[in-house]
Amino acid sequence: MIEFEYTRATDVADAVRLGRSGRARYLGGGTNLVDLMRQGVEGPTQLVDVSGLPGDVVEAPDGRLVIGAAVRTTALATHRTVRERYPVLTRAIVAGASGQIRNMATVGGNLLQRTRCPYFYDPAGSPCNKRSPGQGCAAIGGHTRDLAILGASPSCAATHPSDMAVALVALDAVVHVSGAAGDRRVPLADLHRLPGDRPDVETVLEPGELITAVELPAGVNAARSTYRKVRDRASFAFALVSVAAAVELDGETIVRARLALGGVAPKPWRAARAEAVLAGGPATTAAFVAAADAELADAAPLAGNAFKVELARRTIVAVLEQLTGGRA
C-alpha cells in the first residue's frame, strides 16, 4: 500500500507551495497518475489536487485562445470556438479516449501523461531507464512494434501517448507555467524532452512547476484542418501513427502547412521539414510524398516497427490530400 498525504490546493500559489516537495505530484483528473500508482510505477508521498483551480476557455480581444489547465478535455473539444476555428483539436481529443475518460481528464494532465510502454508499466519484471535510470531498456530488445522511429535513443524508444498534444503542437500552442521562481511561457513543442541518456527527465519543467494554461496564438489559421489516427482497433487504442494537419491555400498553392506527428516519437513531433517542403508549393500528391519523405529521412526503426515508416508516409499524404484535394 502507498501511503500519501492528500491536499486540495486553494489557488495556484498554494499549489506551487505544496508541490515543492520532490515526492509531490499534482493531481488533475487522475486518469493516468492513479493507474501509475496502482502499478507501483509512481509512489508520491503527497498528492496536490489542482482539479478545482479555475479552468475556463477564454477568447482574448486580440484573437488568442487561452485554455485553463483544469479544463476538462470534453469541455475543450465541444467548445464552439474550438470546433469552428480548430477542428483538428476537437478531432484529436475525441480520438484520444472514451467519453468517460474525457469527462475526467484535464488539459494540463493530458500534456503530462506518461508513456504506455508495457515495460515501463512492469516495475517487478522489466528494466526501464525511464522508470529507474541506469537499469537498461527492456523494450528495445523486446517487443518493439509500438516504439518510436524518430527521436529515440539507445536508452529509450517509448512514444508519447497524447493525441491532444499533437494537435496543439501543430497549432503553435504555448504553455503557461507557474513555479517558485515565478511565471514563464514555454512553447509546447519545447515542453517535452527527447530521451537522450536521461529518459526519466521527460519535460523542461522544474520540480514543483505547474502548468496553469495553454494558449493558442492569434493569427493561427486552422479552419482547414484535421486529425487522423491509425491504430490497431477503433475502440480507443493508442496511435501507431497519427497526423495533425492544417493547410492554408491560395488557389492551388500551399501558403502554409502545419503538421505534427504522434505515435512515432518520444514527444509530439513537429514535422518542420515537411512544412518547409510544402510552403509555397503546389497542392499535389507528388509534393505531399516529397514532404513526407523529407520528414522521415532520419527515421530509425527497430526490428519490429519498420512498417511505421511507410504507414507514416501514407498517412501524411492521405491527410494532405483530404484537406486539399491534391492531384498527382
C-alpha positions in Angstrom: 0.0 0.0 0.0 1.2 3.5 -0.9 0.9 6.0 1.9 0.5 9.6 0.9 -0.9 12.9 2.0 -3.7 14.4 0.0 -4.2 18.2 -0.1 -6.6 20.3 -2.2 -4.9 23.4 -3.5 -6.9 26.6 -3.0 -5.2 28.6 -5.8 -2.1 28.5 -8.0 0.2 29.9 -5.3 -1.0 27.4 -2.8 -0.5 24.6 -5.3 3.1 25.7 -6.1 3.9 25.9 -2.4 2.6 22.4 -1.7 4.2 21.0 -4.8 7.8 21.9 -3.9 8.4 18.5 -2.3 10.4 16.2 -4.6 7.9 13.4 -4.0 4.8 15.5 -4.5 2.6 15.1 -7.6 -0.1 17.3 -9.0 -3.5 15.6 -9.4 -5.9 16.6 -12.1 -8.4 14.1 -13.3 -6.2 11.2 -12.2 -6.8 9.2 -15.3 -3.0 8.4 -15.7 -1.4 9.1 -12.3 -3.8 6.9 -10.3 -3.0 4.0 -12.7 0.7 4.6 -12.3 0.3 4.4 -8.5 -1.7 1.2 -8.7 1.0 -0.4 -10.9 3.8 0.7 -8.5 5.4 3.0 -11.1 4.7 6.2 -9.2 4.9 6.4 -5.4 4.3 10.0 -4.4 4.2 10.9 -0.7 1.9 13.9 -1.4 -0.9 14.5 -3.9 -1.8 18.1 -4.5 -5.2 18.2 -6.1 -5.4 21.0 -8.6 -8.6 19.9 -10.3 -10.6 22.7 -8.5 -8.5 25.5 -9.7 -10.2 27.9 -12.2 -10.5 26.4 -15.6 -12.1 28.3 -18.5 -11.7 28.7 -22.2 -11.2 32.4 -22.8 -11.2 34.3 -26.1 -8.9 37.2 -25.7 -9.7 40.5 -27.6 -6.5 40.1 -29.7 -7.6 36.7 -31.0 -5.7 34.4 -28.7 -7.5 31.5 -27.1 -6.4 30.8 -23.5 -7.3 27.4 -22.1 -7.1 26.8 -18.4 -5.1 23.7 -17.4 -8.0 22.4 -15.3 -10.5 22.5 -18.2 -11.8 19.0 -18.9 -11.0 17.7 -22.3 -14.6 17.1 -23.1 -15.4 20.8 -22.5 -12.5 21.8 -24.7 -13.5 19.5 -27.6 -17.1 20.7 -27.5 -16.3 24.4 -27.1 -17.9 26.3 -30.1 -14.8 28.4 -30.9 -12.6 25.3 -30.9 -14.9 23.4 -33.1 -15.1 26.3 -35.6 -11.5 27.6 -35.6 -9.5 24.5 -34.6 -11.3 21.3 -35.8 -8.0 19.5 -35.7 -8.0 19.9 -31.9 -11.6 18.7 -31.4 -10.9 15.6 -33.5 -7.7 14.8 -31.7 -9.3 15.0 -28.3 -12.3 12.8 -29.4 -9.9 10.2 -30.9 -7.9 10.1 -27.7 -10.2 8.4 -25.2 -13.7 7.3 -24.3 -16.3 9.9 -23.2 -15.9 8.8 -19.6 -12.2 9.5 -19.5 -12.5 12.8 -21.4 -15.0 13.9 -18.8 -12.4 13.4 -16.1 -9.1 14.3 -17.9 -7.8 17.8 -17.7 -5.8 19.7 -20.3 -2.8 20.1 -18.1 -2.8 16.4 -17.1 -3.2 15.3 -20.7 0.0 17.0 -21.7 1.9 15.4 -18.8 0.7 11.9 -19.1 3.4 9.3 -19.3 4.2 6.6 -21.9 2.1 3.5 -22.1 5.1 1.3 -22.9 4.3 -2.0 -21.3 7.9 -2.4 -20.0 7.6 1.0 -18.2 4.4 -0.4 -16.5 6.2 -3.5 -15.3 8.5 -2.5 -12.3 8.6 -6.0 -11.0 9.9 -7.7 -14.1 11.4 -5.3 -16.7 14.3 -2.9 -16.5 13.4 0.6 -17.7 15.6 3.7 -17.9 12.6 6.0 -17.8 11.4 4.5 -14.6 14.8 3.8 -13.0 17.8 5.5 -14.7 20.7 3.1 -15.5 18.6 -0.1 -15.4 18.6 -0.5 -19.2 15.7 -0.7 -21.7 13.9 -4.0 -22.0 11.7 -2.6 -24.8 14.5 -2.1 -27.3 15.4 -5.7 -27.2 11.9 -6.9 -26.8 8.5 -6.2 -28.4 9.2 -3.1 -30.5 6.1 -2.8 -32.6 4.7 0.3 -30.8 8.1 2.1 -30.2 9.4 5.3 -31.8 11.0 5.7 -35.2 12.1 9.3 -34.7 13.9 11.0 -31.8 14.7 7.8 -29.8 18.0 6.9 -28.2 19.7 3.7 -27.1 18.3 4.4 -23.6 14.7 4.7 -24.5 12.4 4.4 -27.6 9.0 4.8 -25.8 6.4 7.0 -27.5 4.4 9.9 -26.1 0.7 8.8 -25.9 -1.2 12.1 -26.1 -3.4 12.9 -29.2 -4.4 16.3 -28.0 -0.7 17.4 -27.6 0.0 16.5 -31.3 -2.8 18.9 -32.4 -1.7 21.6 -30.0 1.9 21.4 -31.3 0.7 21.8 -34.8 -1.2 24.9 -33.7 2.0 26.6 -32.1 0.5 26.3 -28.6 2.3 27.9 -25.7 2.2 26.6 -22.2 1.8 28.9 -19.2 3.8 27.7 -16.2 4.0 28.8 -12.6 6.7 27.9 -10.1 8.7 29.0 -7.1 10.8 31.2 -9.4 7.7 32.9 -10.9 5.7 32.5 -14.1 7.0 31.7 -17.6 5.8 30.6 -21.0 7.1 27.6 -22.9 6.3 26.7 -26.5 4.6 23.3 -26.3 6.9 22.0 -29.0 9.7 22.5 -26.4 7.9 21.2 -23.3 8.8 17.6 -23.8 12.4 16.4 -24.0 13.9 13.7 -26.2 15.2 10.9 -24.1 19.0 11.1 -24.8 20.7 9.4 -21.9 18.1 10.7 -19.3 14.7 9.4 -20.4 13.5 9.8 -16.8 13.5 13.6 -17.3 10.6 13.9 -19.7 9.9 17.7 -19.7 11.7 21.0 -19.2 9.5 21.7 -16.1 11.4 22.4 -12.9 10.4 20.5 -9.8 7.1 21.9 -8.4 6.3 23.9 -11.6 2.6 23.8 -12.5 1.0 24.2 -15.9 -1.7 26.8 -15.5 -2.9 27.4 -19.0 -2.4 26.6 -22.7 -2.5 29.5 -25.2 -3.3 29.3 -28.9 -1.7 32.4 -30.5 -3.6 34.9 -32.6 -3.3 34.5 -36.3 -3.3 30.7 -36.4 -5.4 29.8 -39.4 -6.6 26.2 -38.8 -10.2 26.3 -40.2 -9.0 23.8 -42.9 -7.5 21.2 -40.5 -8.0 17.6 -39.4 -6.5 14.8 -37.3 -6.1 11.2 -38.4 -5.2 8.4 -36.0 -4.1 5.0 -37.2 -4.4 2.3 -34.5 -4.9 -1.4 -34.1 -8.6 -1.0 -33.2 -11.1 1.8 -33.3 -12.0 1.4 -29.6 -9.6 3.9 -28.1 -6.2 2.3 -28.7 -3.1 4.4 -28.7 -1.8 5.6 -32.0 0.6 3.6 -34.2 0.8 6.8 -36.3 -1.2 10.0 -36.1 -1.1 13.2 -38.1 -2.4 16.6 -37.2 -2.5 19.0 -40.2 -3.8 22.4 -41.1 -3.4 24.0 -44.5 -3.8 27.5 -45.9 -4.3 27.6 -49.7 -4.2 30.3 -52.3 -5.9 28.7 -55.2 -3.8 25.5 -55.8 -0.8 26.8 -53.9 0.0 26.0 -50.3 0.6 29.2 -48.4 1.4 27.4 -45.2 1.1 23.9 -43.8 1.1 22.9 -40.2 2.0 19.3 -39.5 2.7 17.2 -36.4 3.0 13.5 -35.8 2.0 11.2 -33.0 2.8 7.6 -32.2 6.3 7.8 -33.8 8.4 9.7 -31.3 9.1 10.2 -27.6 7.3 13.6 -27.8 4.7 15.2 -30.1 6.7 15.5 -33.3 6.5 18.8 -35.2 7.1 17.9 -38.9 9.1 21.0 -39.7 11.0 19.5 -42.7 7.7 18.5 -44.3 6.3 22.0 -43.7 9.3 23.6 -45.3 8.9 21.4 -48.4 5.2 22.3 -48.7 5.4 26.0 -48.2 4.8 27.9 -51.4 4.5 24.8 -53.5 1.6 23.1 -55.3 -1.1 21.1 -53.6 -0.3 17.9 -55.4 0.2 14.3 -54.3 3.7 14.4 -55.6 4.5 17.4 -53.3 2.9 15.6 -50.4 5.1 12.5 -51.0 8.2 14.6 -51.2 7.3 16.4 -47.9 6.7 13.1 -46.1 9.9 11.6 -47.4 11.8 14.7 -46.2 10.3 14.3 -42.7 11.0 10.6 -42.4 14.5 10.7 -43.9 16.1 10.2 -40.5 13.7 7.6 -39.3 15.5 4.8 -37.4 13.0 1.9 -37.0 13.7 -1.1 -34.8 13.3 -4.7 -35.7 9.6 -4.8 -35.2 8.3 -1.4 -36.3 9.8 -0.7 -39.7 6.3 -0.7 -41.0 5.7 2.6 -39.2 7.8 4.5 -41.7 5.6 3.6 -44.7 2.5 3.9 -42.5 3.5 7.5 -41.5 4.3 8.4 -45.1 1.0 7.2 -46.4 -0.9 8.8 -43.6 0.7 12.2 -44.1 -0.1 12.0 -47.8 -3.7 10.9 -47.3 -4.4 13.7 -44.8 -3.0 16.4 -47.0 -5.0 15.0 -50.0 -8.1 15.1 -47.8 -7.5 18.8 -46.9 -6.6 20.0 -50.4 -8.0 17.6 -52.9 -4.4 17.1 -54.1 -3.7 15.8 -57.6 -0.7 14.0 -59.0 
